[in-house]
Amino acid sequence: MTAPLLTVEDLTVGYGGPPVLTGVGFTAHPGQRIALLGPNGGGKTTLLRALLGELRATAGRVQRPARIGVVPQTERSRLDFPVSALDVALMGTLSTLPWWRRPGRAERHRAREALAAVGLEREADTTFGALSGGQRQRVLVARALVQDAPVVALDEPYVGLDAPSTELLDALLGRLAADGRALLIATHDLEQARGWERVLCLNGRQLAFGPPAEVLTRDVLEATYGAELVELPDDRCVVPPHHHAH
Amino acid sequence: MLATVWSVLLAPWEEAIDRRALAEVVLLGVTGGALGCWILFYNLSYAAESLAHALLPGLVAAALLGLPLILGGAAGLLVAAVSITAAARVPAIGRDTAVAVVVTGLLGLGALMALAPATPAGLSTLLFGDILGVTATDLVVAAALTAGVLVTLAALHGRLLAVGFDRSTAGVLGVRAAGVDLALLLMLCGALLVSVQGLGNLLVVAVLVGPAACARLLAPRRMAPMMALAAAVAVLAGAGGLYLSYYAGTAAGASIAAALVGCYLLASLGTAALGR
């Protein structure tokens, strides 16, 4: 197996008070889509923020690449802000430019290419707030593509998407992984997670990490979601939709 | 007929002091319009008004001591910043209340100093400005400010967009939100210091907020056209205010402020009538 792009060892993170997430350790290799599963408040977003450097670890170690691409939840963005899809994609170039330099022709070309890759080249000049939820999500993915980072963190990217947008995003994430990136995807969709390469279960601490077939057992899921877990007649387990709305 | 119109349009600019006032209004309009759009979207309108009021004691002290007003204003801003920071550290007060208490206190102190019987005549113009008293040196300072603000806004455009759009992920994109905030605040302080001499302590915020609010109504989709429109509105309203002052005999600073706010009200009514 190739060298890991991201290594996390016995990580503990908090917000200044008691730790909200403890004992996290895993590796992310090129081509892996890693599902971060857990209830609301279980630590998925906290883990992503720690990996992105927004939160300081109180214990443990993170070996990360110089750049990590990020696709935040779209509600963190200001929909009234006067930016186009192209403006947002161009934000992905800022880390490679000195502070006094504006994105030039080469950067604009990269941003347009990224928008084309997510199927939004015709919406490049559309105001971000005027796009549909699925389109906004894809613009943020385009921005992560422009960042050209080997690891991309996605915080519940499927929330609020309709079926066609979900399929588009699925295919897009598949292509990103095939290109050799590692993707960390916070999600509540167990069925989706079964199709990915690794699953990391969190509920205040790490409960399991590994291939879906080994991790997504009834015991682990019950420990992860507790009473929230619903068993279907065909023995499958799902997380009820109210989780997805957060 | 054409000659009459021409005469009406040119009459206010026959004197050098009027031409200097117009040049000052153009420079401050361009700066205020362009910078004002960011002030609006970064929710800094209250901060702008607070800082403008808080620098009054510094201006009055400089006038009393015969020092350059810009120096006194800068000292006033420094005192305000330190006072607000200190007051905000008192847990029972909170940041908003701290700003209100400090700013009201400083404005009251400045007004007391400016309006006291022993104070030389003319200091009260600090409250309402003296755009007709602009000197050639003031114009040079205003031109330097305009150039500095426009160059900085152009250089930081992408970073200002990134922080304003989603502050929480700016760091991951390689943008230090605190640095962008500081740059914006420094530009705001510079604009206030230079503008306050012409437009006065109580009216200066009009040039920052009025045109930008107007442009936001009329061109809400992109920042660059919004900034250009705001600058154009500020310049036109500023010139309109000077015409009003000349023909109606009203105070120049107040006339400009009225024209700036009038543009916003017109734009508001217009967009409401069009159902936008």
Interface residues (C-beta under 8 A of the other chain):
Chain A: L52 G53 E54 I68 V70 P72 R76 S77 R78 F81 P82 V83 S84 D87 V88 L90 M91 G92 T93 L94 S95 T96 L97 W99 W100 R101 R102 P103 T127 F128 R143 Q147
Chain B: F41 A154 A155 L156 H157 G158 R159 L161 A162 G164 F165 D166 S168 T169 G171 V172 L173 G174 V175 G179 P220 R221 R222 M223 M226
